[in-house]
Amino acid sequence: MSILVIDVGTSSIRAAMVGPDSRVTHVHRRALPPDTPMAGLVEFDPAAMAAAALDVARQTLAAAGEAPAAVGVCSQRASTVAWDGRTGEPLGPGLGWQDLRTVGACLELQGKGLRFSPSESATKFAWHADQHQGRPDLRLGTVDSWIAWNLTGGACHITDATNAAVTGLYDLGRGGWRHDHLEKLGLDPGWLPAVVDSSGRLGVASALPGQPPLCALVGDQQASLVGQGCTRRGLAKATFGTGGMLDVCLGGDRPERADRSRHGCFPIVAWQQEGRVTWGSEAIMLAAGTAVDWLVEDMQLITSPAESEELAASCPDTGGVVMVPGLLGFGTPQWDFGARGALFGITRGTHRAHIVRAVLEGVAHSGADLLEATEADTGLRIGSLRVDGGMSANRVFVQALADACGRPVEVSRELEATTLGAGYLAGLATGMWSGTDQVADAWSPRETVDPSGADAGRERWRTAVERAGRWYPDLSAITF
């Protein structure tokens, strides 16, 4: 029997079957891009999200013609939903993880000694609560909570430790919510989901045919980490989707500190099973594929993201152009919300192929920054980097990444290894896989791309990043 996985991303939802041979089959997808009603706001329709998730799941089950052994859910993290616990109806829009409407609240709380990022769930939960004061049955949750609620017909209001740990409200030492932070934000603990394992028997997916058990909840980046076989200490992957995240497995030793390190990385729960936590470290790029979407939708230099590879390959280099993809500010290592995207080195001879190639190389350089920060924080030497996400299909980008990092890049067979990772975690709960060593041994990249030996231009890149920083000093003042 196979595992049904529902994968709720930032811009699409898909369902697929994961078999005992680690193959992903019977994929059904539904586009569900977020809305941006004005600058800095990123919203989504929770009702449409739940309906799409159930629809693609049922389509996949019908195509597979078999009842699944279990259901696994992986999802975008830190995005938030508010709903009525009696009716299950969402209360207004969901807030995407990129939403910046709580920047002012973050600055105000910072003055009171509380440091939250606007990309975390904490101040988004508080925003929802302010909008719906006095509702006795208010429920707040991240996307995994919302999908689990709908899968189980409202029987389960839960989130797993990987999702909870990136809300800004999780107690890494004891597990569960930090009640001191909840109190200061005016959040009733009863509004929030219970924190459960990432892998285990968590509930019954009564909304699906056959009512299979729900056996995995996991954040998308941790799912990708597991899906790329990084279940042993020191193995690392990077996902280049809407944003870019580099995660490394650290094993069972709890990090000494729960907040951001001086190199801009964060401790994360890689996964939790039977109450035991495997830890990791994460470095974050706020805009990766978003920068390519900008070329398509806003600049209209290309008609699709796929076109970027062919056009970028038509020129041997960027002609001296450097693009810093800080469209939403900088993440690791700087964490400068006042930085902005920038193009440098433009001349009369610059043409669109140079600009497109510069965007791909800019994301690659940002990826190398994540790797350098991770190694500085953990003291680990990462011998090769495993990659997935939409941009991993772009050969020009992958070569630029290998050159900027100065080491081999192993490309995942699955463009979105999140689905495979959630399948592994659900399968570990059912006994389909014997343990995480078997998961690690299953890794087999589609290809390995070695550095070309050419000068990647890292010094020029660092100069460009410095010049693009602190464009809006007030936003740059946010620290957490």
C-alpha positions in Angstrom: 0.0 0.0 0.0 1.1 3.6 -0.7 0.9 6.8 1.3 -1.3 9.7 0.2 0.4 13.1 0.6 -1.2 16.5 0.4 1.4 19.2 -0.2 0.1 22.7 0.4 2.6 25.2 -1.1 2.7 29.0 -1.3 1.3 29.1 -4.8 -0.2 25.6 -5.5 -1.6 22.5 -3.8 -0.9 19.0 -5.0 -1.6 15.5 -3.9 0.3 12.3 -4.8 0.9 8.7 -3.8 4.3 7.7 -2.4 5.0 4.0 -2.8 7.4 1.7 -0.8 9.9 2.1 -3.7 10.0 5.9 -2.9 8.3 6.7 -6.2 5.9 9.6 -6.4 2.9 8.9 -8.6 -0.6 9.9 -9.5 0.1 13.6 -9.0 -2.8 16.1 -9.2 -2.2 19.8 -8.8 -4.2 23.0 -8.4 -2.8 26.5 -8.7 -3.7 28.7 -5.8 -1.4 31.7 -5.8 -1.7 34.2 -3.0 -3.2 37.7 -3.4 -1.3 40.9 -3.0 -4.0 43.6 -2.5 -1.3 46.2 -1.8 2.4 46.4 -1.2 3.5 44.3 1.7 0.2 42.4 2.1 0.1 38.7 1.1 -3.2 36.9 1.6 -5.0 33.7 0.6 -8.5 32.2 0.7 -8.6 29.5 3.4 -11.9 28.0 2.2 -10.5 27.7 -1.4 -7.3 26.2 0.0 -9.2 23.5 2.0 -11.5 22.7 -0.9 -8.6 22.4 -3.3 -6.7 20.2 -0.9 -9.6 17.8 -0.5 -10.4 17.9 -4.2 -6.8 17.0 -5.4 -6.6 14.3 -2.7 -9.8 12.6 -3.9 -8.6 12.9 -7.5 -5.3 11.2 -6.7 -7.1 8.4 -4.7 -9.5 7.8 -7.6 -6.6 7.6 -10.1 -4.6 5.3 -7.9 -7.5 3.0 -7.4 -6.4 1.9 -3.9 -7.0 2.9 -0.4 -3.9 4.6 1.2 -2.1 3.1 4.2 -2.0 6.6 5.7 -2.1 10.3 4.9 0.7 12.8 5.2 0.5 16.6 5.0 3.3 19.0 4.3 2.6 22.7 4.1 4.0 26.2 3.9 5.0 27.4 7.3 4.2 30.4 9.4 1.2 31.4 7.3 -1.9 31.8 9.5 -5.7 31.1 9.4 -8.4 32.1 11.8 -11.7 30.2 11.9 -14.9 29.6 13.9 -14.6 26.5 15.9 -18.3 25.8 15.8 -18.9 26.1 12.0 -15.4 25.6 10.7 -15.8 28.8 8.6 -12.7 30.9 8.1 -12.8 34.4 9.5 -11.4 36.6 6.8 -8.3 36.0 4.7 -5.3 33.8 5.7 -2.0 35.7 6.0 0.9 34.4 4.0 4.3 34.0 5.6 5.6 36.9 3.4 2.9 39.3 4.6 4.4 42.4 6.3 1.3 44.1 7.7 2.6 43.5 11.3 5.9 45.3 10.8 4.7 48.1 13.0 3.6 45.7 15.7 7.1 44.0 15.6 8.7 47.4 16.1 6.4 48.3 19.0 7.0 44.9 20.7 10.7 45.3 20.1 10.6 48.4 22.2 9.1 46.3 25.0 11.8 43.7 24.8 10.0 41.2 22.6 11.6 40.4 19.3 9.5 38.8 16.5 9.9 38.7 12.8 7.0 39.8 10.7 7.6 36.5 8.7 6.8 34.5 11.9 3.2 33.5 12.9 3.2 35.3 16.3 2.2 38.8 15.4 -0.1 37.4 12.6 -2.0 35.4 15.2 -2.3 38.6 17.3 -3.6 40.5 14.2 -6.3 37.8 13.7 -7.3 38.0 17.4 -7.6 41.8 17.2 -9.9 41.5 14.2 -12.2 39.0 16.0 -12.3 40.0 19.6 -15.0 38.5 21.7 -15.5 35.3 19.6 -15.8 32.5 22.1 -14.9 29.8 19.6 -12.0 31.4 17.8 -9.5 29.0 16.4 -6.0 30.0 15.2 -3.6 27.9 13.3 -1.0 27.5 10.7 -1.8 25.9 7.4 -1.1 22.4 8.6 -3.6 23.0 11.4 -6.2 24.2 9.0 -5.8 21.3 6.6 -5.8 18.8 9.5 -9.0 20.3 10.9 -10.7 19.9 7.5 -9.4 16.4 6.9 -10.6 15.2 10.3 -14.0 17.0 10.1 -13.0 19.3 12.9 -12.0 16.5 15.3 -8.3 17.6 15.4 -7.0 21.0 16.2 -3.3 20.2 16.0 0.0 21.3 14.6 3.3 19.4 14.6 6.5 20.5 16.2 8.2 21.6 12.9 5.4 24.1 12.2 5.1 25.2 15.8 8.8 25.9 16.1 8.8 28.6 13.4 5.9 30.6 14.8 8.0 32.6 17.3 5.9 31.1 20.1 7.4 27.7 20.7 9.4 26.6 23.7 12.4 24.7 22.3 13.4 23.6 25.7 10.2 22.0 27.0 8.1 21.7 23.9 4.7 23.3 23.5 3.8 27.0 23.5 5.5 29.8 25.4 2.7 31.0 27.6 4.6 34.1 28.6 4.7 35.2 25.0 1.0 34.3 24.5 0.0 36.4 27.4 2.0 39.4 26.2 0.4 39.1 22.8 -3.1 38.7 24.2 -3.5 35.2 22.9 -5.6 32.6 24.7 -3.8 29.2 24.6 -7.2 27.6 23.9 -7.3 29.3 20.5 -4.1 27.6 19.4 -3.7 24.0 18.3 -2.1 21.2 20.4 1.5 20.4 19.4 2.0 16.8 18.3 4.6 14.6 16.6 5.5 15.0 13.0 5.2 11.3 12.5 2.7 9.1 14.3 -1.0 8.3 14.4 -2.5 11.7 14.7 -6.1 11.3 13.8 -8.5 10.0 11.2 -8.9 11.6 7.8 -12.7 11.2 7.8 -13.2 13.6 4.9 -11.5 11.1 2.5 -12.8 7.8 1.2 -11.9 4.9 3.5 -11.1 7.2 6.4 -7.4 6.5 6.4 -5.3 7.5 9.4 -3.5 10.9 9.4 0.1 9.9 10.2 2.3 12.9 9.3 2.2 16.7 9.6 5.4 18.6 8.7 6.5 22.0 7.5 7.6 22.1 3.9 11.3 22.7 4.5 11.6 19.9 7.0 9.7 17.6 4.6 12.2 18.5 1.9 15.1 17.8 4.3 13.7 14.3 4.9 12.7 13.8 1.3 16.3 14.4 0.2 17.6 11.9 2.6 19.2 14.4 5.0 18.4 12.3 8.1 22.0 12.1 9.3 24.0 14.8 11.0 25.8 17.1 8.6 23.7 16.4 5.5 22.1 19.5 4.1 19.7 20.6 1.4 18.5 23.8 -0.1 15.0 24.4 -1.6 14.6 27.1 -4.2 10.9 27.8 -4.5 9.1 31.0 -3.8 11.8 31.7 -1.3 15.0 29.8 -0.6 15.8 27.8 2.5 18.9 25.9 3.4 18.5 23.2 6.2 21.0 20.9 7.8 20.4 18.0 10.1 22.0 18.3 13.5 20.8 15.1 15.2 19.4 14.7 18.7 21.4 17.4 20.6 19.2 20.4 21.4 20.6 23.8 20.4 21.9 25.9 23.2 19.8 28.9 22.1 16.4 29.3 20.6 16.9 32.7 18.8 18.7 33.8 15.7 22.4 33.3 15.7 24.9 36.0 14.9 25.2 34.6 11.3 21.5 34.8 10.8 20.4 31.1 11.1 17.8 29.6 13.3 17.5 26.3 15.2 14.6 24.2 13.9 12.8 21.0 14.8 13.7 18.8 11.8 11.1 16.3 12.8 9.6 14.8 16.0 8.6 11.1 16.5 7.4 9.5 19.7 8.2 12.7 21.5 11.9 12.6 20.4 13.1 15.7 18.5 15.7 15.6 15.8 17.1 19.2 15.4 18.4 21.2 12.6 19.5 24.7 11.5 17.9 26.8 8.9 19.1 29.8 6.8 16.4 31.7 4.9 16.3 33.7 1.6 13.1 35.7 1.3 12.9 35.8 -2.5 14.2 33.1 -4.9 11.6 32.0 -7.4 9.8 35.3 -6.6 12.6 37.1 -8.4 12.0 35.0 -11.6 8.3 35.6 -11.3 9.2 39.3 -11.2 10.9 38.9 -14.6 7.7 37.3 -16.0 4.8 39.2 -14.4 6.2 42.7 -13.7 9.1 43.3 -16.0 7.7 41.1 -18.8 11.2 40.2 -20.0 10.2 36.6 -20.4 6.9 34.8 -20.8 7.5 32.0 -18.3 10.0 30.9 -15.6 11.2 28.1 -17.9 12.2 30.6 -20.5 14.8 32.1 -18.2 17.1 29.1 -18.7 17.3 29.4 -22.5 17.7 33.1 -22.5 20.3 33.2 -19.7 22.3 30.5 -21.6 22.4 32.7 -24.7 25.1 34.8 -23.2 28.3 33.6 -21.5 28.0 35.9 -18.5 26.0 38.9 -17.2 28.1 41.5 -19.0 29.1 42.9 -15.6 25.5 43.2 -14.3 24.7 42.2 -10.7 21.2 41.7 -9.5 20.5 41.6 -5.7 17.2 39.8 -5.3 16.1 41.6 -2.2 12.6 42.3 -3.3 11.3 41.6 0.2 14.4 42.6 2.1 17.3 40.4 3.1 17.1 37.2 5.2 20.2 35.3 6.3 22.8 36.5 7.1 21.9 40.2 7.3 18.1 40.2 8.2 17.5 43.6 6.8 13.8 44.2 6.1 14.7 47.7 4.8 16.9 46.3 2.0 15.5 46.2 -1.5 16.3 44.6 -4.8 18.9 46.3 -6.9 20.6 46.1 -10.3 24.2 47.3 -10.7 26.6 47.6 -13.6 24.0 48.4 -16.3 25.5 49.9 -19.5 24.1 50.9 -22.9 25.2 47.4 -24.0 23.1 45.6 -21.4 20.2 43.6 -22.9 17.5 41.4 -21.4 19.5 38.2 -21.5 22.1 39.8 -19.2 19.3 40.9 -16.8 17.8 37.5 -16.7 21.1 35.8 -16.2 21.9 38.3 -13.4 18.7 37.3 -11.6 19.6 33.6 -11.7 23.1 34.3 -10.6 21.9 36.7 -7.8 19.7 33.9 -6.4 22.7 31.5 -6.6 24.9 33.9 -4.7 22.3 34.3 -2.1 22.2 30.5 -1.8 26.0 30.5 -1.3 25.5 33.2 1.5 23.1 30.7 3.2 25.7 27.9 3.0 28.5 30.1 4.4 26.3 31.3 7.3 25.2 27.7 8.1 28.8 26.5 8.2 29.9 29.4 10.3 27.0 28.8 12.8 27.3 25.0 13.1 31.0 24.4 12.6 30.2 21.8 10.0 31.8 21.4 6.6 29.0 20.6 4.1 30.7 18.6 1.4 27.9 18.8 -1.1 24.6 20.5 -1.3 21.3 18.7 -2.2 18.7 20.9 -4.0 15.1 20.8 -5.0 12.3 23.3 -5.8 11.3 24.8 -9.1 14.6 26.5 -9.7 16.5 23.2 -9.4 15.2 22.4 -13.0 17.2 25.3 -14.4 20.6 24.2 -15.4 22.1 27.7 -15.7 21.0 28.4 -12.1 22.3 25.1 -10.7 25.7 25.6 -12.4 25.8 29.2 -11.0 25.0 27.8 -7.5 27.8 25.2 -7.7 30.2 27.9 -8.8 29.1 30.4 -6.1 29.3 27.7 -3.4 32.5 26.1 -4.7 31.3 22.6 -4.2 29.1 19.9 -5.9 25.4 20.4 -6.1 23.2 17.2 -6.1 19.9 17.7 -7.8 16.9 15.8 -6.4 15.0 13.4 -8.7 11.8 14.9 -7.3 11.4 18.5 -8.2 9.4 19.0 -5.0 11.0 16.6 -2.4 8.5 17.9 0.2 6.0 15.3 -1.0 8.4 12.4 -0.7 9.5 13.6 2.8 5.9 13.7 4.1 5.4 10.3 2.6 8.5 9.0 4.4 7.3 10.4 7.8 3.8 8.9 7.4 5.4 5.6 6.3 7.7 5.6 9.3 4.5 5.7 11.5 3.0 2.8 9.6 6.2 0.6 9.4 6.5 1.0 5.6 10.1 2.2 6.3 12.1 0.8 9.2 13.8 4.0 10.2 15.6 7.1 9.1 18.7 5.3 8.1 16.7 3.5 5.4 15.4 6.9 4.3 19.0 8.2 4.1 20.1 5.2 2.1 17.3 5.8 -0.5 18.8 9.1 -1.7 19.8 9.0 -5.4 20.3 12.4 -7.1 19.1 13.0 -10.7 22.5 14.5 -11.4 25.5 16.0 -9.7 26.8 19.4 -10.9 30.4 20.3 -10.1 31.9 23.8 -9.9 33.2 24.9 -13.3 36.3 26.6 -11.8 35.4 30.0 -13.2 35.4 33.1 -11.0 32.0 33.3 -9.5 32.4 37.0 -8.7 31.8 36.7 -5.0 33.6 40.0 -4.0 31.6 42.0 -6.5 28.4 40.3 -5.1 29.3 41.3 -1.5 29.8 44.9 -2.6 26.4 45.0 -4.3 24.7 43.5 -1.3 26.2 46.2 0.9 24.9 48.9 -1.4 21.4 47.5 -1.5 21.0 47.3 2.2 19.2 49.7 4.6 17.2 51.3 1.7 14.4 52.0 4.2 16.2 52.6 7.6 13.0 52.4 9.6 12.3 48.9 8.4 16.0 48.0 8.8 15.7 48.8 12.5 13.6 45.6 13.0 15.7 43.0 14.8 14.6 39.7 16.3 
